Amino acid sequence: MEERGRPGGPPWWPGGPPRWPGGPPWWTRSDEDAGSRWPWRSTLLLTVFVLVGTNAAARLQEGEHASVDLFARVLLLLGSGLLLWRQRYPVLVAFGTAAAAMVYLGAGYPYGPVFLTVALGCFSAIVSGHRKAAWGAVGMLWAGHVLVAHWLYQWLPPSGDDAAAWGPEVPVAAWIVAIVAVSELARVRREQWARERAERAQAARRRADEERLRIARELHDVLAHSISVINVQAGVGLALLDSDPEQARTALTTIKAASKEALGEVRQVLDTLRTPGDAPRAPAPGLDRLPELVEQAAGAGLTVQVEGKAPSLPPGTDLAAFRIVQEALTNVVRHSGSRHARVHLEQAAGVMRLRIDDDGPATGADAGGSGNGLAGMRERAAALGGTIEAGPRADGGFRVLAVLPLRTSPAKSHEVKEDR
């Protein structure tokens, strides 16, 4: 993951050169790394190991290389101490540890754990996304080692030594390749984890959006139907308040019942916003409540004739069928001049067919209903793999035809469980 640049650069190079607006990329650090803790424990342990291991290596290589003196220990401490910044400035640390090791080897000091500082520095750079910089640091160390061992040794301490053999260069090269390979694997794995986290976050956002849409659709269906009934009855009550108080009282009773029903269904919908895992407080409505819809429609002055018998349906299909009939009858009350509607139920070839007809005519431009209601019905049917056809009939009036499958796929079944 590439790090984002920060304003400015090092203290002696404010702002960076003109071609690097925000400072050179290898000087920059990410906000996440800037807030991370200093890795002082691991750095301290590695420093102790490097110093102790170098002393042991010096005894084993006594006479072959220069003895470990104060300058050698300073170089070892410098290379190890730079690792404190490996999470904040990984590229700088990679080149710094490689340079310290190159000077250490050029001075003729014995081989040993000094290579571990370079390995960890380059590992941090590769994992943080600075691959080319890490390869450059390793290449610099390798080139410096070859120059010192096979050419510059004549002018460097200890005096009188010979050129190194080429055979030992093979395992050194193998170690370098292994370090780079392990670092690359760690980088790839880290990027994979980052992608998986991003995908999970995106999936969570998508589920949240789908849940908001589901709740909005439920609220629309519940409120549109109940408020239509209330509106019609309120008009009847106002018209008859003086001339027929008893009929006005009946209208008010209907309004009270419709509002109570609406409040109950709204609470049921909003129950889905409670803590995940809680069971719903009431079962979701289905076609078994079709008589209630017929009674509510009658209260709004609409006579509904039901043809056929509702079969046993899966929970999600049952809810969708109920809402489709509810929305269609609501549209008849609001947008049709007819006071009679027919609901036909039919089961055939593994599907449930719902047909809602009225004889019209339309009382406004929105014959059959506004876009939101029809769109909600289509979304419900599509979520189950079904279809909705809605439009004027050839002989007048309006028809809504829904075809819903009686069986849903496992993926749809999961959505149905969430929907309830």
C-alpha positions as CSV (number, residue, x, y, z in Angstrom):
1,M,0.0,0.0,0.0
2,E,1.6,3.2,-1.1
3,E,2.0,5.9,1.5
4,R,0.4,9.3,1.1
5,G,2.7,12.3,1.0
6,R,2.8,14.8,3.7
7,P,3.4,18.5,3.2
8,G,7.0,19.4,3.1
9,G,10.1,17.2,3.3
10,P,13.1,16.8,5.5
11,P,14.1,19.9,7.6
12,W,16.9,20.8,5.2
13,W,14.6,20.5,2.1
14,P,11.4,22.3,2.9
15,G,8.6,21.4,0.5
16,G,10.7,19.2,-1.6
17,P,12.0,20.1,-5.1
18,P,9.5,21.4,-7.7
19,R,9.0,18.1,-9.4
20,W,7.9,16.5,-6.1
21,P,5.2,18.8,-4.8
22,G,4.7,17.5,-1.2
23,G,8.2,16.1,-0.9
24,P,9.9,13.1,-2.4
25,P,7.7,10.0,-2.1
26,W,10.3,8.0,-0.2
27,W,10.4,10.6,2.5
28,T,6.7,10.6,3.1
29,R,4.9,8.6,5.6
30,S,1.3,7.5,6.0
31,D,-1.1,8.8,8.7
32,E,-1.6,5.2,9.9
33,D,2.1,4.7,10.4
34,A,2.6,8.1,12.0
35,G,0.1,7.1,14.7
36,S,1.6,3.7,15.3
37,R,3.8,2.9,18.3
38,W,7.6,2.8,18.1
39,P,8.8,-0.8,17.7
40,W,11.5,-0.3,20.3
41,R,11.1,-3.8,21.9
42,S,11.9,-5.7,18.7
43,T,14.6,-3.1,17.8
44,L,16.2,-3.5,21.2
45,L,16.2,-7.3,21.0
46,L,17.7,-7.2,17.5
47,T,20.4,-4.8,18.6
48,V,21.5,-7.0,21.4
49,F,21.4,-10.0,19.2
50,V,23.5,-8.2,16.5
51,L,26.2,-7.0,19.0
52,V,26.5,-10.4,20.8
53,G,26.4,-12.3,17.5
54,T,29.0,-10.1,15.9
55,N,31.4,-10.7,18.9
56,A,30.9,-14.5,18.5
57,A,31.4,-14.3,14.7
58,A,34.6,-12.2,15.3
59,R,36.1,-15.0,17.5
60,L,35.3,-17.6,14.8
61,Q,36.8,-15.4,12.1
62,E,39.8,-14.2,14.1
63,G,42.7,-13.4,11.8
64,E,40.6,-13.2,8.7
65,H,39.0,-9.8,9.3
66,A,39.7,-6.7,11.4
67,S,38.8,-6.9,15.1
68,V,35.5,-5.4,16.3
69,D,36.4,-2.0,17.7
70,L,34.5,1.1,18.7
71,F,33.8,2.2,15.1
72,A,32.4,-1.2,14.2
73,R,30.1,-1.1,17.2
74,V,28.9,2.4,16.3
75,L,28.1,1.1,12.8
76,L,26.2,-1.8,14.2
77,L,24.3,0.4,16.6
78,L,23.5,2.8,13.8
79,G,22.1,0.1,11.5
80,S,20.1,-1.4,14.3
81,G,18.9,2.0,15.7
82,L,17.5,3.0,12.3
83,L,15.0,0.2,12.5
84,L,13.1,2.3,15.0
85,W,11.8,4.3,12.0
86,R,11.1,1.4,9.8
87,Q,7.3,1.8,10.0
88,R,7.4,5.6,9.5
89,Y,10.2,6.0,6.9
90,P,10.7,2.5,5.5
91,V,12.7,3.6,2.4
92,L,15.1,5.8,4.3
93,V,15.6,2.9,6.8
94,A,16.2,0.4,3.9
95,F,19.0,2.6,2.4
96,G,20.4,3.6,5.8
97,T,20.8,0.0,7.0
98,A,22.3,-1.0,3.7
99,A,24.7,1.9,3.8
100,A,25.8,1.1,7.4
101,A,26.3,-2.6,6.5
102,M,28.3,-1.6,3.4
103,V,30.6,0.6,5.4
104,Y,31.0,-2.1,8.0
105,L,32.0,-4.7,5.4
106,G,34.2,-2.2,3.6
107,A,36.2,-1.6,6.8
108,G,37.0,-5.3,6.9
109,Y,35.0,-6.2,9.9
110,P,33.8,-9.9,10.2
111,Y,30.6,-11.1,8.6
112,G,27.7,-11.7,11.0
113,P,24.3,-10.6,12.0
114,V,24.8,-7.2,10.5
115,F,22.9,-8.6,7.5
116,L,19.8,-9.0,9.7
117,T,19.4,-5.2,10.0
118,V,19.4,-4.9,6.2
119,A,17.0,-7.8,5.8
120,L,14.4,-6.3,8.3
121,G,14.8,-2.8,6.8
122,C,14.2,-4.0,3.2
123,F,11.4,-6.3,4.4
124,S,9.6,-3.3,6.0
125,A,10.0,-1.3,2.8
126,I,8.7,-4.0,0.5
127,V,5.7,-4.8,2.8
128,S,4.8,-1.1,2.9
129,G,4.8,-1.0,-0.9
130,H,8.2,0.5,-1.7
131,R,9.5,-2.4,-3.7
132,K,11.8,-0.6,-6.1
133,A,13.5,1.3,-3.2
134,A,14.0,-2.0,-1.3
135,W,15.5,-3.7,-4.3
136,G,17.7,-0.7,-4.9
137,A,19.0,-0.8,-1.3
138,V,19.7,-4.6,-1.6
139,G,21.4,-4.0,-5.0
140,M,23.5,-1.2,-3.6
141,L,24.7,-3.5,-0.7
142,W,25.4,-6.3,-3.1
143,A,27.4,-4.1,-5.6
144,G,29.4,-2.6,-2.7
145,H,30.1,-6.0,-1.3
146,V,31.4,-7.3,-4.7
147,L,33.5,-4.2,-5.2
148,V,35.1,-4.4,-1.8
149,A,35.7,-8.2,-1.9
150,H,37.1,-8.3,-5.4
151,W,38.6,-4.9,-6.2
152,L,38.7,-2.3,-3.4
153,Y,40.1,-4.7,-0.9
154,Q,43.7,-3.6,-1.9
155,W,43.2,-0.2,-0.4
156,L,41.0,-1.1,2.5
157,P,42.0,-2.7,5.9
158,P,43.2,-5.1,6.9
159,S,46.3,-4.7,4.8
160,G,47.8,-7.6,2.9
161,D,44.6,-9.7,2.4
162,D,43.7,-11.3,-0.9
163,A,40.6,-11.1,-3.0
164,A,37.7,-13.1,-1.8
165,A,36.7,-16.3,-3.6
166,W,33.7,-16.2,-5.9
167,G,32.2,-19.4,-4.4
168,P,30.9,-17.8,-1.2
169,E,29.1,-15.2,-3.2
170,V,26.5,-17.9,-4.3
171,P,25.0,-18.4,-0.8
172,V,25.1,-14.7,-0.1
173,A,23.1,-14.1,-3.3
174,A,20.7,-17.0,-2.3
175,W,20.1,-15.3,1.0
176,I,19.4,-12.0,-0.7
177,V,16.9,-13.6,-3.1
178,A,15.2,-15.4,-0.2
179,I,14.8,-12.2,1.8
180,V,13.3,-10.4,-1.2
181,A,11.0,-13.4,-2.0
182,V,9.7,-13.6,1.6
183,S,9.2,-9.9,1.7
184,E,7.3,-10.0,-1.6
185,L,5.1,-12.8,-0.3
186,A,4.3,-10.8,2.9
187,R,3.5,-7.7,0.7
188,V,1.1,-9.7,-1.5
189,R,-0.6,-11.2,1.6
190,R,-0.9,-7.8,3.2
191,E,-2.5,-6.4,0.0
192,Q,-4.8,-9.3,-0.1
193,W,-5.9,-8.7,3.4
194,A,-6.5,-5.0,2.6
195,R,-8.6,-6.0,-0.4
196,E,-10.6,-8.4,1.7
197,R,-11.3,-5.8,4.3
198,A,-12.4,-3.3,1.6
199,E,-14.7,-5.9,0.1
200,R,-16.2,-6.8,3.5
201,A,-16.8,-3.1,4.1
202,Q,-18.3,-2.6,0.7
203,A,-20.6,-5.6,1.2
204,A,-21.6,-4.3,4.6
205,R,-22.5,-0.9,3.0
206,R,-24.4,-2.7,0.3
207,R,-26.4,-4.7,2.8
208,A,-27.2,-1.5,4.8
209,D,-28.4,0.2,1.6
210,E,-30.6,-2.8,0.7
211,E,-32.0,-2.9,4.3
212,R,-32.8,0.9,4.1
213,L,-34.5,0.3,0.8
214,R,-36.5,-2.6,2.2
215,I,-37.6,-0.6,5.2
216,A,-38.6,2.3,3.0
217,R,-40.6,0.0,0.8
218,E,-42.4,-1.6,3.8
219,L,-43.2,1.8,5.3
220,H,-44.5,3.1,1.9
221,D,-46.8,0.1,1.5
222,V,-48.1,0.2,5.1
223,L,-48.6,4.0,5.3
224,A,-50.0,4.5,1.7
225,H,-52.7,1.9,2.3
226,S,-53.7,3.0,5.8
227,I,-53.6,6.8,5.1
228,S,-55.7,6.3,1.9
229,V,-58.4,4.6,4.0
230,I,-58.1,7.3,6.7
231,N,-58.4,10.0,4.0
232,V,-61.5,8.6,2.5
233,Q,-63.2,8.1,5.9
234,A,-62.2,11.5,7.1
235,G,-63.9,13.0,4.0
236,V,-67.0,10.9,4.7
237,G,-67.0,12.0,8.3
238,L,-66.7,15.7,7.5
239,A,-69.5,15.4,4.9
240,L,-71.9,13.7,7.2
241,L,-70.9,15.3,10.5
242,D,-74.1,17.5,10.6
243,S,-76.6,15.5,8.5
244,D,-75.8,12.0,9.7
245,P,-73.8,12.0,13.0
246,E,-74.2,8.2,13.4
247,Q,-72.5,7.5,10.0
248,A,-69.8,10.1,10.8
249,R,-69.2,8.1,14.0
250,T,-68.8,5.0,11.9
251,A,-66.2,6.8,9.7
252,L,-64.3,7.9,12.8
253,T,-64.3,4.4,14.1
254,T,-62.9,3.1,10.9
255,I,-60.2,5.8,11.0
256,K,-59.3,4.7,14.5
257,A,-59.0,1.1,13.5
258,A,-57.0,1.9,10.4
259,S,-54.6,4.1,12.3
260,K,-54.1,1.5,15.0
261,E,-53.4,-1.1,12.3
262,A,-50.9,1.2,10.6
263,L,-49.1,1.9,13.9
264,G,-48.8,-1.8,14.6
265,E,-47.3,-2.5,11.2
266,V,-44.9,0.4,11.4
267,R,-43.7,-0.8,14.8
268,Q,-43.2,-4.3,13.3
269,V,-41.1,-2.8,10.4
270,L,-39.0,-0.7,12.8
271,D,-38.4,-3.7,14.9
272,T,-35.9,-4.8,12.3
273,L,-33.7,-1.9,13.5
274,R,-33.3,-3.4,16.9
275,T,-30.2,-5.4,17.9
276,P,-29.4,-8.0,15.3
277,G,-30.4,-11.5,16.3
278,D,-33.5,-10.5,18.2
279,A,-36.6,-12.3,17.1
280,P,-39.4,-10.2,15.6
281,R,-42.2,-9.4,18.0
282,A,-45.0,-10.3,15.5
283,P,-45.2,-12.5,12.4
284,A,-45.0,-10.8,9.0
285,P,-48.3,-10.4,7.3
286,G,-49.3,-12.8,4.5
287,L,-52.3,-13.7,2.4
288,D,-54.0,-15.2,5.4
289,R,-54.8,-11.6,6.3
290,L,-56.5,-11.0,3.0
291,P,-59.9,-10.7,4.7
292,E,-58.6,-7.8,6.7
293,L,-57.6,-6.0,3.5
294,V,-61.1,-6.7,2.1
295,E,-62.7,-5.3,5.3
296,Q,-60.4,-2.2,5.3
297,A,-61.2,-1.6,1.6
298,A,-64.9,-1.9,2.3
299,G,-64.4,0.8,5.0
300,A,-63.0,3.0,2.3
301,G,-66.0,2.4,0.0
302,L,-64.4,-0.3,-2.1
303,T,-66.0,-3.7,-2.7
304,V,-63.4,-6.4,-3.2
305,Q,-64.3,-9.8,-4.7
306,V,-61.7,-12.5,-4.0
307,E,-61.5,-15.5,-6.4
308,G,-59.5,-18.5,-5.7
309,K,-57.8,-19.7,-2.5
310,A,-54.3,-18.8,-1.4
311,P,-51.9,-21.7,-1.3
312,S,-49.3,-22.3,1.4
313,L,-46.4,-20.0,0.4
314,P,-42.8,-19.5,1.7
315,P,-42.6,-16.6,4.2
316,G,-41.0,-14.2,1.8
317,T,-43.4,-14.9,-1.1
318,D,-46.4,-14.7,1.3
319,L,-45.3,-11.3,2.5
320,A,-44.6,-10.0,-1.0
321,A,-48.0,-11.3,-2.3
322,F,-49.8,-9.6,0.6
323,R,-48.0,-6.2,0.0
324,I,-48.7,-6.4,-3.7
325,V,-52.4,-6.9,-3.2
326,Q,-52.4,-4.2,-0.5
327,E,-50.7,-1.7,-2.8
328,A,-52.9,-2.6,-5.8
329,L,-56.1,-2.0,-3.7
330,T,-54.7,1.2,-2.3
331,N,-54.2,2.4,-5.8
332,V,-57.7,1.6,-6.7
333,V,-59.0,3.6,-3.8
334,R,-56.8,6.6,-4.6
335,H,-56.7,6.6,-8.4
336,S,-59.7,4.8,-9.8
337,G,-63.3,5.9,-10.1
338,S,-64.5,2.4,-9.7
339,R,-65.8,1.2,-6.4
340,H,-65.4,-2.5,-7.2
341,A,-62.2,-4.6,-7.5
342,R,-61.5,-8.2,-8.1
343,V,-58.5,-10.2,-6.7
344,H,-57.9,-13.5,-8.4
345,L,-55.5,-16.1,-6.9
346,E,-54.1,-19.0,-8.9
347,Q,-51.4,-21.6,-8.4
348,A,-50.0,-23.2,-11.6
349,A,-46.7,-24.7,-12.8
350,G,-44.8,-23.8,-9.6
351,V,-45.8,-20.2,-9.6
352,M,-48.4,-18.1,-7.8
353,R,-50.4,-15.7,-10.0
354,L,-52.1,-12.7,-8.5
355,R,-54.4,-10.6,-10.6
356,I,-56.1,-7.4,-9.3
357,D,-58.6,-5.7,-11.6
358,D,-60.8,-2.7,-11.4
359,D,-63.2,-1.2,-14.0
360,G,-61.9,2.4,-13.8
361,P,-62.0,5.0,-15.0
362,A,-58.9,6.7,-13.6
363,T,-59.6,9.8,-11.6
364,G,-56.2,11.4,-12.4
365,A,-53.1,11.2,-14.5
366,D,-51.7,8.4,-12.3
367,A,-53.9,5.7,-13.5
368,G,-53.2,2.6,-11.4
369,G,-51.0,4.5,-9.0
370,S,-47.9,6.6,-8.7
371,G,-44.4,5.5,-9.6
372,N,-43.3,4.6,-6.1
373,G,-46.0,2.1,-5.5
374,L,-45.6,0.2,-8.7
375,A,-41.8,0.4,-8.4
376,G,-42.0,-1.1,-4.9
377,M,-44.2,-4.0,-6.2
378,R,-41.7,-4.7,-9.0
379,E,-38.8,-4.7,-6.6
380,R,-40.6,-7.2,-4.3
381,A,-41.4,-9.5,-7.2
382,A,-37.9,-9.2,-8.7
383,A,-36.3,-10.0,-5.3
384,L,-38.0,-13.4,-5.4
385,G,-37.4,-14.0,-9.1
386,G,-40.9,-13.0,-10.2
387,T,-42.5,-10.4,-12.4
388,I,-45.1,-7.7,-12.3
389,E,-47.2,-6.4,-15.2
390,A,-49.3,-3.3,-14.6
391,G,-51.3,-1.2,-17.0
392,P,-54.7,-0.3,-18.5
393,R,-56.9,-3.1,-19.8
394,A,-58.2,-3.1,-23.4
395,D,-61.8,-3.0,-22.2
396,G,-61.1,-0.2,-19.7
397,G,-60.0,-0.2,-16.1
398,F,-56.6,-1.2,-14.8
399,R,-54.9,-4.6,-14.1
400,V,-52.0,-5.6,-11.9
401,L,-50.6,-9.1,-12.7
402,A,-48.0,-10.6,-10.4
403,V,-46.2,-13.9,-11.0
404,L,-44.2,-15.2,-8.0
405,P,-42.3,-18.5,-7.8
406,L,-43.3,-20.8,-5.1
407,R,-39.7,-21.8,-4.5
408,T,-36.8,-19.5,-4.1
409,S,-33.1,-20.1,-4.5
410,P,-30.8,-20.4,-1.4
411,A,-29.6,-16.9,-2.0
412,K,-33.1,-15.6,-2.2
413,S,-34.1,-17.6,0.9
414,H,-31.3,-15.8,2.9
415,E,-32.7,-12.5,1.7
416,V,-36.2,-13.6,2.8
417,K,-34.9,-14.4,6.3
418,E,-33.4,-10.9,6.6
419,D,-36.6,-9.4,5.1
420,R,-38.6,-10.9,7.9
